[in-house]
Amino acid sequence: MDTNKSSSPQGWEDEKSSMVQNPPPPYYPGAPQPGQAYPQQGYGYPQQPGAVYNQQPYPMNQQYPGQGAPVAVQSTVYVTQAPLVNPVNDYMGYSIFTMLCCCLPLGIAALIYSISAREANHIGDRMSAERNSRTARTLNHVALGLGLASLLLIIIYMVVVFSVIGR
């Protein structure tokens, strides 16, 4: 690309030239060359000229003094819960009946707790299943009681109204 024909504003060439990096320093003899991070090393300390070491070879199949015991890596175990063998009653039918026939708001709440109890049974969480089942049963009993009480009050009201009209 020809810099004379570039479409950039005139002040930009100076900015670009300041962003150029300086070349790397020259390499010195004995310094590692590019691509070689460390010089090749042998095992242990290099032999010093004029030094004599009275080292015995280390016996095979024994650990060196600086090394710890071998580490045994255990595999990861995932523990999942299976569905309960004896599931807790979820009162699903009772909840649907009370929702449709007795008291809609309490029936909806009881149905939600029944579904939660069923899911807890499926997951295998007995404590949550028992708690949700107990709540669903209580809501169903209250909804049935309110439904029967309101039905009884309606019947009494109708009897009183027809007896007053019939006189």
N, C-alpha and C positions, 0 to 999 in steps of 0.2 A: 504494500500500500504506500502510495506516495504521500509524504507528509505535507508537501506543498499544495496538494489538491484536496486535503481533508476538509470536511465541512464543519469542523469544530471551531468555536470562537478563538480569537487570537491569544487570549491570556491562558489558555489551557495547556499549551505545550510546555510552559514553565512548570505548571503543577505536575504534569505527568513525568517530567524529567526528575523531579524531586522524589517521586515514588520509586524510582529504580533502585534496586538493592546494589550495594557494593559487592565486587567480586570477592570470593573467599580468599583467605590468606594463603601464601604459598606453602607447599608441603616441605617439611624438614626431613633430613635423613633420619631414619629410625622411627619416625612417627607413623602411625597406622595409615594405610592408604584408604581412599574412599571405598566403601563396600565391605571393608573389613573392620568391624567394630573393635575387636581386641586381637592382639597378636596370638598366633597359635601357641597353645600351652600344653605342656606334657603333664604327667601326673606328678604331684608333689612339688617340692622345691627344686629349682634347677641346681645342677651340680656346680659347686664353686671351684674354681681352679685352685689346686694346691690343698684343698680340704679333704680329709678322709673321714668317712662316717662308718661307724661300726654298727650298722643296722642289720637286724635279722629280718628275713622276709616274714610277713605276717601269715600265720597258718590259714588255710582255706576253710570255708564254712564257719567262720567265727566273725563276730561283729567287731568292728573297730572301736576303740575306747570312746571316741567322741560321738558315736551314733547311739540313738535311743532304740528302744524295742520296735519291732515292726508294727505298723499300724494296720489293724484290720478294719476295712471299710464295710459298714453294714448297708444293705440296700434299704431304700425308703419303703415303709409299709403304710399304705393308706387304709384307714379303718372306716368303713362305712356301715351304717345301720341298715338292717334289712327290715322289711315290714314285720309288724308284730305277729307272733304266732297266735296269740289270743287277743284279737283287737278289742278295743274299748267300743261300747255302743255309741254311735254318733247321733242317734235320734233324728235322722234325715226325714223319714216319713212323717213323724210327729211334727217336725218343724214346718214341713210343707202344708200339712193339715191346718195347723194353727195360723199360718200365714194366710191361707185362702178362706178359712171358715170362721176364725175367731177374732183375732186382733192383728191387723196387717203390720203395724210398726214393730210390735214385739215378735211377730212371726218372722219378719225379715231379719231381725237381730239374731233370733234363734237359728235361722237357716245359715247365717254367716258363721256362727260358732259351730254348727254341725259340719259345715264344709271344712273348717279349720281342724276339727277333731278327726275327720276322715283323712285329711292330708297328714296329720301327725301320726295316725295309725300307719299310713303308707310309708312314711319316712322311718318310723320305728321309735319315735319319741313318746314314750308311755306317759310321762308326767304331763306334757303339754296336751296329749290326747285326753287324759282324764280330766284336766282342768277345763278344757273346752267342752267336753261332753257334759260335765256337771253344770256349766253355765248354760248350755243349750237346753238341758232338761229343766232347769229352773225357769228360764224364760218361757219355755213351752207351757209349764204348769201355770205360770202367771197369766199368759195369754189365754189359755183354756179357761181359767177362772174368770178372767174379765169377759170373755166371750159368753160363758154360761150365765154370768151375773147380768150382762146386758140383755141377753135373750130373756131371762126371767123378768127383768124390769119391763121389757117391751110387752111381754104377755100380760103382766099385771096392769100396765097402762091400757092395753087394748080392752081388757075385761072391764076396767073402771069406765072407760069411755063408752063402751057398748051398753053398760048397765045404766049410765046417765042418759044416754040417747033413747033407750028403750022405755023410760018412764013416761 
